[in-house]
């Protein structure tokens, strides 16, 4: 019998002034590739972990701050994972506006230090982070 998926780090998000310049840097420096893009964000990947580059000035989800915005964990079952992070001391912080299918597949929290992280289901990760057949 396999263990339930408790959480795997699969996503980091940076909030920056110039998303194009930042995306080009990660393409050139690390060979990351673009999997999705809009006028307010570029989603990149190395094939395993995603890097979301969001505009600190144009993306309302950036909250007008720069730097590491949040990290994302792939989880198995949403309610079990939500109970686990809340039990460990996290505080619910909502969800990304306009992305995904809501709290059934993606939820944001703050850790005891106030650092934002999200937990997402396989469905959300494959569709939004564009990582096929995640294990």
C-alpha positions in Angstrom: 0.0 0.0 0.0 1.4 3.4 -0.9 1.6 6.3 1.5 -0.8 9.2 0.9 0.9 12.2 -0.7 1.5 14.7 2.2 3.1 17.4 0.1 5.9 18.0 -2.4 7.4 21.4 -3.2 6.6 21.9 -6.9 6.2 25.7 -7.4 7.9 28.9 -6.5 6.5 32.4 -7.3 8.5 35.6 -7.7 6.9 39.0 -7.8 9.0 41.4 -10.0 8.7 44.6 -11.9 9.8 43.3 -15.3 8.5 39.8 -16.0 10.0 39.5 -19.5 13.5 40.4 -18.3 13.2 37.9 -15.4 11.9 35.1 -17.7 14.7 35.6 -20.1 17.2 35.4 -17.3 15.9 32.0 -16.1 15.7 30.7 -19.7 19.3 31.7 -20.3 20.8 30.9 -16.9 19.0 27.6 -16.2 17.4 26.4 -19.4 13.9 26.8 -18.0 11.1 27.0 -20.6 7.8 28.9 -20.7 4.7 26.8 -20.4 2.1 29.6 -20.1 2.1 33.3 -20.2 -0.2 36.4 -20.0 0.4 40.1 -19.7 0.7 39.8 -15.9 2.6 36.5 -15.5 5.0 34.0 -17.0 4.9 30.4 -15.9 8.1 28.5 -16.4 9.3 25.0 -15.7 12.3 22.8 -15.6 10.0 19.8 -16.2 9.6 19.1 -12.5 9.3 22.4 -10.6 7.4 25.4 -11.8 8.5 29.0 -11.4 5.7 31.6 -11.6 7.0 35.1 -12.4 4.3 37.6 -11.6 4.2 41.4 -12.2 4.4 43.3 -9.0 2.7 46.3 -10.6 0.1 44.7 -13.0 -1.0 41.5 -11.2 -3.5 42.1 -8.4 -2.4 38.8 -6.8 1.1 40.2 -6.3 -0.2 42.6 -3.6 2.3 45.2 -4.9 5.2 43.4 -3.2 8.4 42.2 -4.8 10.6 39.1 -4.1 9.6 35.6 -3.2 5.8 35.8 -3.3 4.9 32.2 -2.3 5.7 28.6 -2.7 3.3 25.8 -3.7 3.0 22.2 -2.6 1.4 19.4 -4.5 -0.8 17.4 -2.1 -3.0 14.3 -2.4 -6.4 14.9 -0.9 -7.4 18.5 -0.2 -9.4 18.2 3.0 -6.7 15.9 4.7 -3.9 18.3 3.7 -5.9 21.4 4.8 -6.5 19.8 8.2 -2.9 18.9 8.5 -1.5 22.4 7.7 -4.1 24.1 9.9 -3.2 21.6 12.7 0.4 22.5 12.3 -0.3 26.2 12.9 -1.1 27.6 9.4 -3.7 30.3 8.9 -6.0 30.3 5.8 -5.2 33.1 3.4 -7.7 32.5 0.5 -7.0 31.6 -3.0 -5.7 33.1 -6.3 -8.3 35.2 -7.9 -9.2 34.1 -11.4 -7.0 31.0 -11.5 -8.1 27.4 -11.0 -11.3 26.0 -9.7 -11.3 27.5 -6.3 -10.8 25.9 -2.9 -11.5 22.4 -4.1 -8.2 22.4 -5.9 -6.1 25.3 -4.6 -5.9 27.0 -1.2 -3.4 29.6 0.2 -2.2 29.7 3.8 0.4 31.6 5.9 2.9 29.7 7.9 3.7 30.8 11.5 6.1 33.4 10.1 3.5 34.9 7.8 5.1 33.3 4.7 2.5 32.5 2.0 2.2 29.0 0.6 -0.4 27.2 -1.4 -1.5 23.6 -1.5 -2.9 22.2 -4.7 -4.3 19.0 -6.1 -2.9 17.1 -9.0 -5.7 18.5 -11.2 -4.8 22.1 -10.4 -1.0 21.4 -10.9 -1.4 19.7 -14.2 -3.8 22.4 -15.6 -2.4 25.6 -14.1 1.3 24.8 -13.5 1.4 22.8 -16.9 3.3 19.9 -15.5 2.0 16.7 -17.1 1.7 13.4 -15.3 3.0 14.7 -12.0 4.2 12.0 -9.5 
